[in-house]
Amino acid sequence: MILIVDDKPENLFALRKILELNDFQTDTALSGEEALKKILKNTYELIILDVQIPYG
């Protein structure tokens, strides 16, 4: 499964649709904190991370 992390829902939607059209399983997170919580509960083969997520 691929985890997509971005603070903009429209980016999550676009990436998720592209990946799912190519038969990849995806999960999403809107923040770094949410992503860390998901990483502790799930195993991901790939994480696509927006490095410009604002802090706080």
mmCIF file of the N, C-alpha and C atoms, coordinates in Angstrom:
data_MODEL
# 
_entry.id   MODEL 
# 
loop_
_atom_site.group_PDB 
_atom_site.id 
_atom_site.type_symbol 
_atom_site.label_atom_id 
_atom_site.label_alt_id 
_atom_site.label_comp_id 
_atom_site.label_asym_id 
_atom_site.label_entity_id 
_atom_site.label_seq_id 
_atom_site.pdbx_PDB_ins_code 
_atom_site.Cartn_x 
_atom_site.Cartn_y 
_atom_site.Cartn_z 
_atom_site.occupancy 
_atom_site.B_iso_or_equiv 
_atom_site.pdbx_formal_charge 
_atom_site.auth_seq_id 
_atom_site.auth_comp_id 
_atom_site.auth_asym_id 
_atom_site.auth_atom_id 
_atom_site.pdbx_PDB_model_num 
ATOM 1   N N  . MET A 1 1  ? 0.836  -1.170 0.000   1.00 0.00 ? 1  MET A N  1 
ATOM 2   C CA . MET A 1 1  ? 0.000  0.000  0.000   1.00 0.00 ? 1  MET A CA 1 
ATOM 3   C C  . MET A 1 1  ? 0.888  1.243  0.000   1.00 0.00 ? 1  MET A C  1 
ATOM 4   N N  . ILE A 1 2  ? 0.371  2.308  -0.619  1.00 0.00 ? 2  ILE A N  1 
ATOM 5   C CA . ILE A 1 2  ? 1.085  3.577  -0.732  1.00 0.00 ? 2  ILE A CA 1 
ATOM 6   C C  . ILE A 1 2  ? 0.382  4.608  0.142   1.00 0.00 ? 2  ILE A C  1 
ATOM 7   N N  . LEU A 1 3  ? 1.151  5.318  0.956   1.00 0.00 ? 3  LEU A N  1 
ATOM 8   C CA . LEU A 1 3  ? 0.616  6.406  1.762   1.00 0.00 ? 3  LEU A CA 1 
ATOM 9   C C  . LEU A 1 3  ? 0.959  7.729  1.080   1.00 0.00 ? 3  LEU A C  1 
ATOM 10  N N  . ILE A 1 4  ? -0.066 8.546  0.853   1.00 0.00 ? 4  ILE A N  1 
ATOM 11  C CA . ILE A 1 4  ? 0.115  9.864  0.255   1.00 0.00 ? 4  ILE A CA 1 
ATOM 12  C C  . ILE A 1 4  ? -0.139 10.902 1.340   1.00 0.00 ? 4  ILE A C  1 
ATOM 13  N N  . VAL A 1 5  ? 0.834  11.791 1.564   1.00 0.00 ? 5  VAL A N  1 
ATOM 14  C CA . VAL A 1 5  ? 0.716  12.801 2.621   1.00 0.00 ? 5  VAL A CA 1 
ATOM 15  C C  . VAL A 1 5  ? 0.801  14.181 1.987   1.00 0.00 ? 5  VAL A C  1 
ATOM 16  N N  . ASP A 1 6  ? -0.263 14.959 2.158   1.00 0.00 ? 6  ASP A N  1 
ATOM 17  C CA . ASP A 1 6  ? -0.296 16.321 1.620   1.00 0.00 ? 6  ASP A CA 1 
ATOM 18  C C  . ASP A 1 6  ? -1.350 17.100 2.387   1.00 0.00 ? 6  ASP A C  1 
ATOM 19  N N  . ASP A 1 7  ? -1.121 18.382 2.619   1.00 0.00 ? 7  ASP A N  1 
ATOM 20  C CA . ASP A 1 7  ? -2.085 19.207 3.334   1.00 0.00 ? 7  ASP A CA 1 
ATOM 21  C C  . ASP A 1 7  ? -3.178 19.774 2.433   1.00 0.00 ? 7  ASP A C  1 
ATOM 22  N N  . LYS A 1 8  ? -3.067 19.535 1.132   1.00 0.00 ? 8  LYS A N  1 
ATOM 23  C CA . LYS A 1 8  ? -4.081 20.018 0.188   1.00 0.00 ? 8  LYS A CA 1 
ATOM 24  C C  . LYS A 1 8  ? -4.913 18.831 -0.309  1.00 0.00 ? 8  LYS A C  1 
ATOM 25  N N  . PRO A 1 9  ? -6.206 18.804 0.040   1.00 0.00 ? 9  PRO A N  1 
ATOM 26  C CA . PRO A 1 9  ? -7.066 17.675 -0.362  1.00 0.00 ? 9  PRO A CA 1 
ATOM 27  C C  . PRO A 1 9  ? -7.104 17.444 -1.864  1.00 0.00 ? 9  PRO A C  1 
ATOM 28  N N  . GLU A 1 10 ? -6.989 18.528 -2.652  1.00 0.00 ? 10 GLU A N  1 
ATOM 29  C CA . GLU A 1 10 ? -7.044 18.360 -4.106  1.00 0.00 ? 10 GLU A CA 1 
ATOM 30  C C  . GLU A 1 10 ? -5.830 17.588 -4.628  1.00 0.00 ? 10 GLU A C  1 
ATOM 31  N N  . ASN A 1 11 ? -4.673 17.762 -3.983  1.00 0.00 ? 11 ASN A N  1 
ATOM 32  C CA . ASN A 1 11 ? -3.489 16.988 -4.369  1.00 0.00 ? 11 ASN A CA 1 
ATOM 33  C C  . ASN A 1 11 ? -3.656 15.517 -3.994  1.00 0.00 ? 11 ASN A C  1 
ATOM 34  N N  . LEU A 1 12 ? -4.208 15.275 -2.799  1.00 0.00 ? 12 LEU A N  1 
ATOM 35  C CA . LEU A 1 12 ? -4.459 13.894 -2.376  1.00 0.00 ? 12 LEU A CA 1 
ATOM 36  C C  . LEU A 1 12 ? -5.400 13.204 -3.356  1.00 0.00 ? 12 LEU A C  1 
ATOM 37  N N  . PHE A 1 13 ? -6.468 13.905 -3.724  1.00 0.00 ? 13 PHE A N  1 
ATOM 38  C CA . PHE A 1 13 ? -7.463 13.336 -4.627  1.00 0.00 ? 13 PHE A CA 1 
ATOM 39  C C  . PHE A 1 13 ? -6.837 12.971 -5.973  1.00 0.00 ? 13 PHE A C  1 
ATOM 40  N N  . ALA A 1 14 ? -6.070 13.893 -6.540  1.00 0.00 ? 14 ALA A N  1 
ATOM 41  C CA . ALA A 1 14 ? -5.477 13.658 -7.862  1.00 0.00 ? 14 ALA A CA 1 
ATOM 42  C C  . ALA A 1 14 ? -4.488 12.492 -7.843  1.00 0.00 ? 14 ALA A C  1 
ATOM 43  N N  . LEU A 1 15 ? -3.588 12.491 -6.863  1.00 0.00 ? 15 LEU A N  1 
ATOM 44  C CA . LEU A 1 15 ? -2.609 11.395 -6.782  1.00 0.00 ? 15 LEU A CA 1 
ATOM 45  C C  . LEU A 1 15 ? -3.277 10.060 -6.525  1.00 0.00 ? 15 LEU A C  1 
ATOM 46  N N  . ARG A 1 16 ? -4.262 10.066 -5.625  1.00 0.00 ? 16 ARG A N  1 
ATOM 47  C CA . ARG A 1 16 ? -4.968 8.819  -5.301  1.00 0.00 ? 16 ARG A CA 1 
ATOM 48  C C  . ARG A 1 16 ? -5.656 8.247  -6.541  1.00 0.00 ? 16 ARG A C  1 
ATOM 49  N N  . LYS A 1 17 ? -6.340 9.095  -7.290  1.00 0.00 ? 17 LYS A N  1 
ATOM 50  C CA . LYS A 1 17 ? -7.040 8.628  -8.496  1.00 0.00 ? 17 LYS A CA 1 
ATOM 51  C C  . LYS A 1 17 ? -6.068 8.051  -9.524  1.00 0.00 ? 17 LYS A C  1 
ATOM 52  N N  . ILE A 1 18 ? -4.959 8.725  -9.752  1.00 0.00 ? 18 ILE A N  1 
ATOM 53  C CA . ILE A 1 18 ? -3.971 8.234  -10.717 1.00 0.00 ? 18 ILE A CA 1 
ATOM 54  C C  . ILE A 1 18 ? -3.445 6.866  -10.296 1.00 0.00 ? 18 ILE A C  1 
ATOM 55  N N  . LEU A 1 19 ? -3.101 6.734  -9.023  1.00 0.00 ? 19 LEU A N  1 
ATOM 56  C CA . LEU A 1 19 ? -2.552 5.463  -8.536  1.00 0.00 ? 19 LEU A CA 1 
ATOM 57  C C  . LEU A 1 19 ? -3.599 4.351  -8.552  1.00 0.00 ? 19 LEU A C  1 
ATOM 58  N N  . GLU A 1 20 ? -4.823 4.662  -8.137  1.00 0.00 ? 20 GLU A N  1 
ATOM 59  C CA . GLU A 1 20 ? -5.868 3.634  -8.105  1.00 0.00 ? 20 GLU A CA 1 
ATOM 60  C C  . GLU A 1 20 ? -6.275 3.194  -9.511  1.00 0.00 ? 20 GLU A C  1 
ATOM 61  N N  . LEU A 1 21 ? -6.197 4.102  -10.483 1.00 0.00 ? 21 LEU A N  1 
ATOM 62  C CA . LEU A 1 21 ? -6.474 3.715  -11.870 1.00 0.00 ? 21 LEU A CA 1 
ATOM 63  C C  . LEU A 1 21 ? -5.451 2.703  -12.374 1.00 0.00 ? 21 LEU A C  1 
ATOM 64  N N  . ASN A 1 22 ? -4.288 2.690  -11.747 1.00 0.00 ? 22 ASN A N  1 
ATOM 65  C CA . ASN A 1 22 ? -3.235 1.739  -12.106 1.00 0.00 ? 22 ASN A CA 1 
ATOM 66  C C  . ASN A 1 22 ? -3.120 0.599  -11.102 1.00 0.00 ? 22 ASN A C  1 
ATOM 67  N N  . ASP A 1 23 ? -4.223 0.340  -10.379 1.00 0.00 ? 23 ASP A N  1 
ATOM 68  C CA . ASP A 1 23 ? -4.378 -0.799 -9.465  1.00 0.00 ? 23 ASP A CA 1 
ATOM 69  C C  . ASP A 1 23 ? -3.466 -0.776 -8.242  1.00 0.00 ? 23 ASP A C  1 
ATOM 70  N N  . PHE A 1 24 ? -3.078 0.408  -7.778  1.00 0.00 ? 24 PHE A N  1 
ATOM 71  C CA . PHE A 1 24 ? -2.321 0.515  -6.535  1.00 0.00 ? 24 PHE A CA 1 
ATOM 72  C C  . PHE A 1 24 ? -3.287 0.797  -5.391  1.00 0.00 ? 24 PHE A C  1 
ATOM 73  N N  . GLN A 1 25 ? -3.054 0.151  -4.259  1.00 0.00 ? 25 GLN A N  1 
ATOM 74  C CA . GLN A 1 25 ? -3.830 0.450  -3.060  1.00 0.00 ? 25 GLN A CA 1 
ATOM 75  C C  . GLN A 1 25 ? -3.223 1.681  -2.403  1.00 0.00 ? 25 GLN A C  1 
ATOM 76  N N  . THR A 1 26 ? -4.073 2.620  -1.977  1.00 0.00 ? 26 THR A N  1 
ATOM 77  C CA . THR A 1 26 ? -3.574 3.858  -1.398  1.00 0.00 ? 26 THR A CA 1 
ATOM 78  C C  . THR A 1 26 ? -4.259 4.176  -0.077  1.00 0.00 ? 26 THR A C  1 
ATOM 79  N N  . ASP A 1 27 ? -3.597 4.989  0.698   1.00 0.00 ? 27 ASP A N  1 
ATOM 80  C CA . ASP A 1 27 ? -4.125 5.576  1.915   1.00 0.00 ? 27 ASP A CA 1 
ATOM 81  C C  . ASP A 1 27 ? -3.646 7.018  1.921   1.00 0.00 ? 27 ASP A C  1 
ATOM 82  N N  . THR A 1 28 ? -4.333 7.896  2.639   1.00 0.00 ? 28 THR A N  1 
ATOM 83  C CA . THR A 1 28 ? -3.955 9.302  2.633   1.00 0.00 ? 28 THR A CA 1 
ATOM 84  C C  . THR A 1 28 ? -3.887 9.868  4.042   1.00 0.00 ? 28 THR A C  1 
ATOM 85  N N  . ALA A 1 29 ? -3.123 10.946 4.177   1.00 0.00 ? 29 ALA A N  1 
ATOM 86  C CA . ALA A 1 29 ? -3.045 11.705 5.421   1.00 0.00 ? 29 ALA A CA 1 
ATOM 87  C C  . ALA A 1 29 ? -2.911 13.176 5.070   1.00 0.00 ? 29 ALA A C  1 
ATOM 88  N N  . LEU A 1 30 ? -3.586 14.017 5.849   1.00 0.00 ? 30 LEU A N  1 
ATOM 89  C CA . LEU A 1 30 ? -3.566 15.459 5.599   1.00 0.00 ? 30 LEU A CA 1 
ATOM 90  C C  . LEU A 1 30 ? -2.489 16.191 6.378   1.00 0.00 ? 30 LEU A C  1 
ATOM 91  N N  . SER A 1 31 ? -1.752 15.470 7.230   1.00 0.00 ? 31 SER A N  1 
ATOM 92  C CA . SER A 1 31 ? -0.702 16.121 8.017   1.00 0.00 ? 31 SER A CA 1 
ATOM 93  C C  . SER A 1 31 ? 0.379  15.102 8.361   1.00 0.00 ? 31 SER A C  1 
ATOM 94  N N  . GLY A 1 32 ? 1.524  15.622 8.783   1.00 0.00 ? 32 GLY A N  1 
ATOM 95  C CA . GLY A 1 32 ? 2.598  14.746 9.217   1.00 0.00 ? 32 GLY A CA 1 
ATOM 96  C C  . GLY A 1 32 ? 2.197  13.949 10.443  1.00 0.00 ? 32 GLY A C  1 
ATOM 97  N N  . GLU A 1 33 ? 1.473  14.580 11.363  1.00 0.00 ? 33 GLU A N  1 
ATOM 98  C CA . GLU A 1 33 ? 1.023  13.894 12.577  1.00 0.00 ? 33 GLU A CA 1 
ATOM 99  C C  . GLU A 1 33 ? 0.089  12.731 12.235  1.00 0.00 ? 33 GLU A C  1 
ATOM 100 N N  . GLU A 1 34 ? -0.862 12.972 11.336  1.00 0.00 ? 34 GLU A N  1 
ATOM 101 C CA . GLU A 1 34 ? -1.778 11.911 10.910  1.00 0.00 ? 34 GLU A CA 1 
ATOM 102 C C  . GLU A 1 34 ? -1.004 10.783 10.229  1.00 0.00 ? 34 GLU A C  1 
ATOM 103 N N  . ALA A 1 35 ? -0.023 11.142 9.415   1.00 0.00 ? 35 ALA A N  1 
ATOM 104 C CA . ALA A 1 35 ? 0.789  10.131 8.728   1.00 0.00 ? 35 ALA A CA 1 
ATOM 105 C C  . ALA A 1 35 ? 1.546  9.268  9.725   1.00 0.00 ? 35 ALA A C  1 
ATOM 106 N N  . LEU A 1 36 ? 2.139  9.885  10.746  1.00 0.00 ? 36 LEU A N  1 
ATOM 107 C CA . LEU A 1 36 ? 2.874  9.110  11.751  1.00 0.00 ? 36 LEU A CA 1 
ATOM 108 C C  . LEU A 1 36 ? 1.967  8.136  12.489  1.00 0.00 ? 36 LEU A C  1 
ATOM 109 N N  . LYS A 1 37 ? 0.773  8.563  12.813  1.00 0.00 ? 37 LYS A N  1 
ATOM 110 C CA . LYS A 1 37 ? -0.185 7.665  13.476  1.00 0.00 ? 37 LYS A CA 1 
ATOM 111 C C  . LYS A 1 37 ? -0.522 6.471  12.590  1.00 0.00 ? 37 LYS A C  1 
ATOM 112 N N  . LYS A 1 38 ? -0.707 6.726  11.297  1.00 0.00 ? 38 LYS A N  1 
ATOM 113 C CA . LYS A 1 38 ? -1.031 5.643  10.367  1.00 0.00 ? 38 LYS A CA 1 
ATOM 114 C C  . LYS A 1 38 ? 0.148  4.695  10.174  1.00 0.00 ? 38 LYS A C  1 
ATOM 115 N N  . ILE A 1 39 ? 1.368  5.250  10.150  1.00 0.00 ? 39 ILE A N  1 
ATOM 116 C CA . ILE A 1 39 ? 2.568  4.428  9.974   1.00 0.00 ? 39 ILE A CA 1 
ATOM 117 C C  . ILE A 1 39 ? 2.740  3.454  11.133  1.00 0.00 ? 39 ILE A C  1 
ATOM 118 N N  . LEU A 1 40 ? 2.335  3.867  12.327  1.00 0.00 ? 40 LEU A N  1 
ATOM 119 C CA . LEU A 1 40 ? 2.437  2.985  13.496  1.00 0.00 ? 40 LEU A CA 1 
ATOM 120 C C  . LEU A 1 40 ? 1.448  1.820  13.437  1.00 0.00 ? 40 LEU A C  1 
ATOM 121 N N  . LYS A 1 41 ? 0.360  1.988  12.685  1.00 0.00 ? 41 LYS A N  1 
ATOM 122 C CA . LYS A 1 41 ? -0.686 0.963  12.613  1.00 0.00 ? 41 LYS A CA 1 
ATOM 123 C C  . LYS A 1 41 ? -0.632 0.119  11.341  1.00 0.00 ? 41 LYS A C  1 
ATOM 124 N N  . ASN A 1 42 ? -0.011 0.619  10.290  1.00 0.00 ? 42 ASN A N  1 
ATOM 125 C CA . ASN A 1 42 ? -0.029 -0.042 8.980   1.00 0.00 ? 42 ASN A CA 1 
ATOM 126 C C  . ASN A 1 42 ? 1.374  -0.158 8.412   1.00 0.00 ? 42 ASN A C  1 
ATOM 127 N N  . THR A 1 43 ? 1.501  -1.034 7.427   1.00 0.00 ? 43 THR A N  1 
ATOM 128 C CA . THR A 1 43 ? 2.761  -1.178 6.698   1.00 0.00 ? 43 THR A CA 1 
ATOM 129 C C  . THR A 1 43 ? 2.579  -0.603 5.300   1.00 0.00 ? 43 THR A C  1 
ATOM 130 N N  . TYR A 1 44 ? 3.495  0.270  4.915   1.00 0.00 ? 44 TYR A N  1 
ATOM 131 C CA . TYR A 1 44 ? 3.446  0.883  3.585   1.00 0.00 ? 44 TYR A CA 1 
ATOM 132 C C  . TYR A 1 44 ? 4.715  0.547  2.820   1.00 0.00 ? 44 TYR A C  1 
ATOM 133 N N  . GLU A 1 45 ? 4.553  0.280  1.533   1.00 0.00 ? 45 GLU A N  1 
ATOM 134 C CA . GLU A 1 45 ? 5.710  0.021  0.679   1.00 0.00 ? 45 GLU A CA 1 
ATOM 135 C C  . GLU A 1 45 ? 6.332  1.316  0.187   1.00 0.00 ? 45 GLU A C  1 
ATOM 136 N N  . LEU A 1 46 ? 5.505  2.380  0.116   1.00 0.00 ? 46 LEU A N  1 
ATOM 137 C CA . LEU A 1 46 ? 5.969  3.665  -0.406  1.00 0.00 ? 46 LEU A CA 1 
ATOM 138 C C  . LEU A 1 46 ? 5.190  4.779  0.283   1.00 0.00 ? 46 LEU A C  1 
ATOM 139 N N  . ILE A 1 47 ? 5.884  5.884  0.595   1.00 0.00 ? 47 ILE A N  1 
ATOM 140 C CA . ILE A 1 47 ? 5.228  7.071  1.137   1.00 0.00 ? 47 ILE A CA 1 
ATOM 141 C C  . ILE A 1 47 ? 5.564  8.240  0.218   1.00 0.00 ? 47 ILE A C  1 
ATOM 142 N N  . ILE A 1 48 ? 4.533  8.872  -0.305  1.00 0.00 ? 48 ILE A N  1 
ATOM 143 C CA . ILE A 1 48 ? 4.702  10.070 -1.121  1.00 0.00 ? 48 ILE A CA 1 
ATOM 144 C C  . ILE A 1 48 ? 4.378  11.239 -0.197  1.00 0.00 ? 48 ILE A C  1 
ATOM 145 N N  . LEU A 1 49 ? 5.404  12.061 0.082   1.00 0.00 ? 49 LEU A N  1 
ATOM 146 C CA . LEU A 1 49 ? 5.281  13.087 1.106   1.00 0.00 ? 49 LEU A CA 1 
ATOM 147 C C  . LEU A 1 49 ? 5.491  14.481 0.535   1.00 0.00 ? 49 LEU A C  1 
ATOM 148 N N  . ASP A 1 50 ? 4.554  15.372 0.824   1.00 0.00 ? 50 ASP A N  1 
ATOM 149 C CA . ASP A 1 50 ? 4.712  16.788 0.493   1.00 0.00 ? 50 ASP A CA 1 
ATOM 150 C C  . ASP A 1 50 ? 5.632  17.384 1.553   1.00 0.00 ? 50 ASP A C  1 
ATOM 151 N N  . VAL A 1 51 ? 6.797  17.821 1.176   1.00 0.00 ? 51 VAL A N  1 
ATOM 152 C CA . VAL A 1 51 ? 7.775  18.333 2.145   1.00 0.00 ? 51 VAL A CA 1 
ATOM 153 C C  . VAL A 1 51 ? 7.507  19.787 2.522   1.00 0.00 ? 51 VAL A C  1 
ATOM 154 N N  . GLN A 1 52 ? 6.481  20.416 1.966   1.00 0.00 ? 52 GLN A N  1 
ATOM 155 C CA . GLN A 1 52 ? 6.179  21.805 2.285   1.00 0.00 ? 52 GLN A CA 1 
ATOM 156 C C  . GLN A 1 52 ? 4.915  21.945 3.132   1.00 0.00 ? 52 GLN A C  1 
ATOM 157 N N  . ILE A 1 53 ? 4.608  20.921 3.936   1.00 0.00 ? 53 ILE A N  1 
ATOM 158 C CA . ILE A 1 53 ? 3.462  21.008 4.821   1.00 0.00 ? 53 ILE A CA 1 
ATOM 159 C C  . ILE A 1 53 ? 3.780  21.998 5.928   1.00 0.00 ? 53 ILE A C  1 
ATOM 160 N N  . PRO A 1 54 ? 2.904  22.967 6.194   1.00 0.00 ? 54 PRO A N  1 
ATOM 161 C CA . PRO A 1 54 ? 3.187  23.944 7.242   1.00 0.00 ? 54 PRO A CA 1 
ATOM 162 C C  . PRO A 1 54 ? 3.190  23.308 8.630   1.00 0.00 ? 54 PRO A C  1 
ATOM 163 N N  . TYR A 1 55 ? 4.015  23.845 9.490   1.00 0.00 ? 55 TYR A N  1 
ATOM 164 C CA . TYR A 1 55 ? 4.101  23.348 10.863  1.00 0.00 ? 55 TYR A CA 1 
ATOM 165 C C  . TYR A 1 55 ? 3.068  24.077 11.728  1.00 0.00 ? 55 TYR A C  1 
ATOM 166 N N  . GLY A 1 56 ? 2.361  23.297 12.554  1.00 0.00 ? 56 GLY A N  1 
ATOM 167 C CA . GLY A 1 56 ? 1.441  23.897 13.520  1.00 0.00 ? 56 GLY A CA 1 
ATOM 168 C C  . GLY A 1 56 ? 0.062  24.078 13.067  1.00 0.00 ? 56 GLY A C  1 
# 
